[in-house]
Amino acid sequence: MRVVSTGAGGNAGTSVAKVLAADRMVTDVPGVARRRPGLHIPGVQCREADIGPGRSDLAELFTGADVVVHLAWKFQPTHDPSPHGAPTCWEASTSSSPTHGPQWSAGEGELG
């Protein structure tokens, strides 16, 4: 199973990446971060990309993903804290795998 994780350089992201890398069912773990983390996690391939609108070509990162764990966020106290990257990440992850639609979305509260 290919699991792509955004926000892989953060506290939650590195913890999730470690758990995914240790899972025998998970065969590929690309960890996406705005800046390459200084931490090396065996089994995780760190990819540098900014999920902000127009920042990176995200389709290639999400191609073939069975699951996307979206933990990236962007907040600057001097900027608008709205989640500008989420629609771009969502669009890229769902459009790159036409045979696999989303299985869960925020607000639904259950897998489906």
C-alpha positions as CSV (number, residue, x, y, z in Angstrom):
1,M,0.0,0.0,0.0
2,R,1.3,3.5,-0.9
3,V,0.6,6.1,1.8
4,V,1.6,9.7,1.0
5,S,1.9,11.9,4.0
6,T,2.0,15.7,3.8
7,G,3.4,17.7,6.7
8,A,6.1,15.0,7.2
9,G,8.5,17.5,8.7
10,G,6.3,18.4,11.6
11,N,5.8,16.7,15.0
12,A,2.7,14.9,14.0
13,G,4.0,14.1,10.5
14,T,7.2,12.5,11.7
15,S,5.3,10.4,14.3
16,V,2.9,9.2,11.6
17,A,5.7,8.5,9.2
18,K,7.4,6.3,11.8
19,V,4.3,4.3,12.3
20,L,3.6,3.9,8.6
21,A,7.2,2.8,7.9
22,A,6.9,0.1,10.6
23,D,3.6,-1.3,9.2
24,R,4.2,-4.4,7.0
25,M,1.1,-3.6,4.9
26,V,2.6,-0.2,3.9
27,T,5.1,-0.7,1.0
28,D,5.8,3.0,0.0
29,V,5.8,6.0,2.3
30,P,6.6,9.3,0.5
31,G,6.7,12.0,3.2
32,V,6.1,15.5,1.8
33,A,7.3,18.6,3.6
34,R,7.9,22.2,2.7
35,R,11.5,21.8,3.8
36,R,13.4,18.6,4.0
37,P,13.4,17.4,7.7
38,G,16.8,16.8,9.3
39,L,15.5,13.5,10.7
40,H,16.1,10.3,8.7
41,I,13.3,7.7,9.1
42,P,14.1,4.4,7.5
43,G,11.5,3.4,5.0
44,V,10.3,7.0,4.3
45,Q,11.3,8.9,1.2
46,C,11.3,12.6,2.0
47,R,10.0,14.8,-0.8
48,E,10.3,18.6,-0.7
49,A,7.2,20.4,-2.0
50,D,5.1,23.4,-1.0
51,I,1.4,22.5,-1.2
52,G,0.4,26.1,-1.5
53,P,-1.5,27.2,-4.7
54,G,0.9,27.2,-7.7
55,R,3.9,26.2,-5.6
56,S,4.7,22.7,-6.7
57,D,3.5,20.0,-9.2
58,L,1.7,17.8,-6.7
59,A,0.0,15.3,-9.1
60,E,3.3,13.3,-9.4
61,L,3.6,13.1,-5.6
62,F,0.1,11.7,-5.2
63,T,0.0,9.4,-8.3
64,G,-0.7,5.8,-7.3
65,A,-1.5,6.7,-3.6
66,D,-3.9,4.4,-1.9
67,V,-4.1,6.7,1.1
68,V,-3.2,10.4,1.7
69,V,-2.6,11.6,5.2
70,H,-2.9,15.4,5.1
71,L,-1.1,16.9,8.1
72,A,0.4,20.0,6.4
73,W,-0.6,23.4,7.5
74,K,0.6,26.9,7.0
75,F,0.3,29.6,9.5
76,Q,2.1,32.9,9.7
77,P,1.0,35.3,12.4
78,T,1.3,38.2,9.9
79,H,-0.7,36.4,7.2
80,D,-4.2,35.1,6.8
81,P,-4.3,31.7,8.7
82,S,-6.9,30.2,6.3
83,P,-5.9,26.7,4.9
84,H,-4.9,27.8,1.4
85,G,-3.0,24.6,0.7
86,A,-5.9,22.2,1.5
87,P,-7.9,22.5,-1.7
88,T,-4.7,22.1,-3.9
89,C,-3.6,19.1,-1.9
90,W,-7.1,17.6,-2.0
91,E,-7.5,18.2,-5.8
92,A,-4.1,16.7,-6.5
93,S,-4.6,13.6,-4.4
94,T,-8.0,12.8,-5.9
95,S,-7.3,13.7,-9.5
96,S,-4.1,11.6,-9.7
97,S,-5.9,8.4,-8.9
98,P,-9.1,8.3,-11.0
99,T,-10.0,4.7,-10.0
100,H,-9.8,5.4,-6.3
101,G,-12.1,8.1,-4.9
102,P,-11.8,9.6,-1.5
103,Q,-12.8,7.3,1.3
104,W,-13.1,9.9,4.1
105,S,-13.4,13.6,4.4
106,A,-13.4,16.0,7.3
107,G,-16.8,16.4,8.8
108,E,-18.1,13.0,7.9
109,G,-16.6,11.3,11.0
110,E,-16.5,7.8,9.6
111,L,-14.8,5.7,6.9
112,G,-17.1,5.0,4.0
